[in-house]
Amino acid sequence: MSVIPHERSVDSRFGWLRITEMWASLAITVMWLAVLLDAMFGPNITSTTPGGTSSSVPSAVAVALFATIATWAVAKYGLRQREHD
């Protein structure tokens, strides 16, 4: 006789809380929304040399760099394929 395993039963009212893909995509969306808002309203990073030359870079460049690294980490953990027990 063989036994067919059934999927774990999840309370239908709170079952959506266990969907890790949803939380990962929400986290990635919020990170890039922060980059967008920083690009629109954030200050510039300015640098002035002793000779009087100044340069300016939007702060969204630095935020986007860290958002890229965080997106990679969240996607690797939250969107990975898992074996069902």
N, C-alpha and C positions, 0 to 999 in steps of 0.2 A: 504494500500500500504506500502511496506517495502522498506527501503533504504539500499543499500549495500555500506558501506564505502570503499573507495579506498585508497590505500597507497599514502602517500604524494609523489608528483612528485619532483624529485631531478635532478638538472642540470647534464646531463650525463658527462660533461667534468670534473666537480669538485665533483661528487658524492662520489668518493673514499675517500675524505677528511672527510666525516661524519661517516666512519666505525670505531667505537671505538675499536672493537676487533683487528683490524689491528694495531692501535697505541699502544694498550696495549701489544700485542705480540712483537712489535718492541722495546718497552721500556724494556721489560723483557729480550729480546735477547741482547740488548746493555749492560744491567747491568751485565749479565753473561759473555759477551765478555770482559768487564772490569776486572772481576775476573780472567778470563783466562790470559789476558795480564799481570795482576799484579802477577799471579803465575809464569809466565815465566820470566818476567823481573824485578819484584819488589824486594825491599830489604827485609831483615829479620828484625824482631823486636828482639833486643838483650837486655838482662838484666844481669847485673853483681852484685853479692852480695859483701858486704865488705870482706867476707872471701875468695874471689877469684873465686867462682863458677859462671860460666856463663851459660846462656841458650839462645836458639834462636828458634823463631817461625816464619814461613813465614808470611809476611804481608797479604797474600791472605786469611788467616784464618779470620782475622778481616773484610776484605772486603766482604768475602763470608757470614759472619754473617749478615751484614747490607744488602747485596743483597737478602738474604733470607727473611728478614723482608719487604723489599721494593717489592719483588716479590709477597708476600702475599697481600700487600696493593693494588698494581696495578691490580692484578688478581681479587681481590674482587670488585674493582670499575669498571674496564674496561671490564671484562668478565661476568658481572652479566646479568641475564635474565631480560629483560624489557617488560612490558606490552605495546602493541601497542595501541595508542590512537584511 
